[in-house]
Amino acid sequence: MLRVGLLEGSKRLRELRGWTLAPLGAVIFVFLVGAGVVAMVATGGEPSSETLIRKYFSSRTGGGATPEQARRIEVPDCRHTNRIVRNEFVSECTVIWGGRRYTGCFAFNDDRVVLGSRELGGTSGCQRLLWDSTAEALVIR
């Protein structure tokens, strides 16, 4: 009985040895492309809230952080709230800079921040966050 298992195993091994690199490469390519398509569909192909918030702080409205400074801003999570401001749903996000945690509120639309923590801060636990170019840090104003 043990011999049958070894024979079956060697038969499978011989079948695999018969594959050339072209069909094997094609299978791997199809698998990788399929995985990429599934990932894009699952994420919606839209930029993350962290990316949008970093762009906000890089903008004039957000304070004008340099791209390098903005990359160091972390946004581990955003939660939708039941608040609507200027016909936009507000999300409450945890923003981390230099080891400090802040709570900023943002409204997203068309892959951008349409209302940021500067406009939404000071209400319902949201802090008015702004990038201070002089201090080169995220500050509460």
N, C-alpha and C positions, 0 to 999 in steps of 0.2 A: 504494500500500500504506500509506503514511503517512496518507493521507486517510481510509482505512477505520478506522485506529486513532483518529483524531480524531473521526470520526463516532460510533464506538462509545462513546467517552468522553463525547461530548455527549449521547448517548442516555441513558447512565447518569445524567448530571447532570440531565437533564430528569425522569427517574424520581424522583430524590431531591427535586427541587423540588416534585414533586407531593405529597409527604408534608406533612401538616399537623402542627402541634405536638402534637396529642393522641396520634396513633399513635407518634410519635417519643418523646414523654414516657413512654408506656406501655412501650415497648421498653427505655428507660433504667431505668425503675422496676423492671421484671422482672429486668434484669441486676443491678442493685444488690441487690435482695432475694436473688437467687440467690447472689451473692457473699457476702452476709452469712450465709446458711444454710451454705454450704460452709465458711466460716471458723469458724463455731460448731461444726460437726461435726468439723472438723479439730482444734480445740483442746479438744474435749470439753466446752466450756462451763464448765470448772472454773477456779477462780482459779489464777494462776501460783504457783510456789513462792516467788517474790519477794514477792508480796502476802501469802502466808501467814506468811513469816518476818518481814515488817514488822509484821504483827498480833501475832506472838509477842513481839517486842521492845516493842510498845506495851502488852502485858499486864503484870500485876503480876509474874508468873513471870519474864518476860523483862527486867524492870527499869523499865517504865513510861515509855517514850519518848512524847513528845507526837506527835500525827499529823504535824506539820510535820517533826519530827526523824526520824521513821520513814520518811517519804517520801525522805529523803536517803540511806537505807541502800540500797546496790546489791547485788543477788545475780545476777551474770552467768551462773552455771551451778551445777547440782546433779547429782551422779552417784550412782546407786544403788550401795550396797555389798552384800556378801553377809552382812552382820551383821544379826542379829535381836535386839532388846532388848524384853523384855516383850511378846512376840508381835507386834512392829512392825518392819517393814523400815526400816533406817537409811539416810539419804542424806547424803552429804558435800557441803557447799555452800561455794562461795567467797563470802565476805561482805566488801564494801568499805565502809569508813567513813572519810571525811577523807583519801582517797588511800592508806590502809593496807589491805592484804589480810589477811584472816583465813580460817581454815578452821573452819567450824562444822558440827556434825552435828545432823540433825533427823529425826524420824519423823512422817510425814504420814498422817492418816486422817480420813475424813469432812470433807474441805475445811478441815482445821485442823492445827496442829502439836500432836501429842499428847505428844511428848518433844522437848525443845529442847536447845540447846547447854549449858544450865546442868546438865541431867541427864546428857547424853551426853559432855560435855567431859572432857578428861584421858585419853582412851583412843584408841588407834589413830590418832594424828595429829589428833584433833579438839580444838579449843581450847574452853575453857569461857568462852563469850562472854556478856556481860551488859551491859545498858544501865545506865550510872551516871548517875542524874538529877542528882547534885551536880556532876559534871564535865561533864555534858551530852555524853557521848561513849560509844562502844562500848569496853568494856574486857575484858581477860582476867582472870578470877578463879579 
